[in-house]
Amino acid sequence: MKELRRLLPLLLYLTFSLFWMEALLRLANDQSFFKGLLLLLFLCLFFAIAILLLTSLVPQKIRKGTLLVLVGIITFYFSSQLVYTKIFRTYYTVYSALHGTAALGFTGAIFQAIFRNIFHLLALYIPFAALIIFRNHLPTWKWNWRRRVLFLSMLLVVSLSVIVISFIGSIGQRGQGSSFDMLFKRGPMDQSVHKVGLLTTTWNDLKGYSSGSSTVDTEILPPSSSPGEIPALSEKNTVGPTATVAAEEGNLSALSQNTGPNVLQI
């Protein structure tokens, strides 16, 4: 328990950092902010515990460095999703990140989106910057299997809490794109991120991509007609992987053909 007390501040900080990034992503995309915040907080706690468990598997000498790298990667991922959604009105999937390379040709649009959202982007990096500045004050902790079992038990308790909270919040909405549905299977990206956050959506997306599930990794959400609009979950949004990339490249082509002053409409 002494080791747990030493790790508790770091666990809370990681939870806050993830929740901070999820909340900023909501604010930047004009989504309903307060709806589902409790569920989002517990999901961030879940991923914070998972991060600590993951770092426990590496040697103690590089444990702090591994933690910084993981938080840095997550922060960069959030910032890239923010920029992408400002341009295309949707979030990119694992499949489109690996195969939709045409977006890299629009460096001008990317830099313009970065400039227009610079304050949101800088705010995303605050927790990561604080970790770097105070890295020498991070607690050194030793892991054994008994402590790992303790954290795994915490992970199980948080998981059950997430399921209960999402189930209660989805009464009367199950099977209609509710947060309970999105916990286990990714729907359209905009709707899934709004319901259960970017981290949970990405986790489900990775599972679908690795298993080749056509109902998870091949959906694409058409660009919203206005920022923050969440289209209804529909079978019409489900298409093949080739169509996913084609649709995104279609958005890119439309951008390239429009030479007017409001080409991005960010």
Sequence and secondary structure as in RCSB ss.txt:
>XXXX:A:sequence
MKELRRLLPLLLYLTFSLFWMEALLRLANDQSFFKGLLLLLFLCLFFAIAILLLTSLVPQKIRKGTLLVLVGIIT
FYFSSQLVYTKIFRTYYTVYSALHGTAALGFTGAIFQAIFRNIFHLLALYIPFAALIIFRNHLPTWKWNWRRRVL
FLSMLLVVSLSVIVISFIGSIGQRGQGSSFDMLFKRGPMDQSVHKVGLLTTTWNDLKGYSSGSSTVDTEILPPSS
SPGEIPALSEKNTVGPTATVAAEEGNLSALSQNTGPNVLQI
>XXXX:A:secstr
 HHHHHHHHHHHHHHHHHHHHHHHHHHHTT  SSTTHHHHHHHHHHHHHHHHHHHTTS GGGHHHHHHHHHHHHH
HHHHHHHHHHHHHSS   HHHHHH GGGGG HHHHHHHHHHTHHHHHHHTHHHHHHHHTGGGS      HHHHHH
HHHHHHHHHHHHHHHHHHHTTTTTTSS HHHHHHS  SHHHHHHHHHHHHHHHHHHHHHHHT TTTSSB     S
STT      GGGB  HHHHHHHHHHHHHHHHH  STTSS  
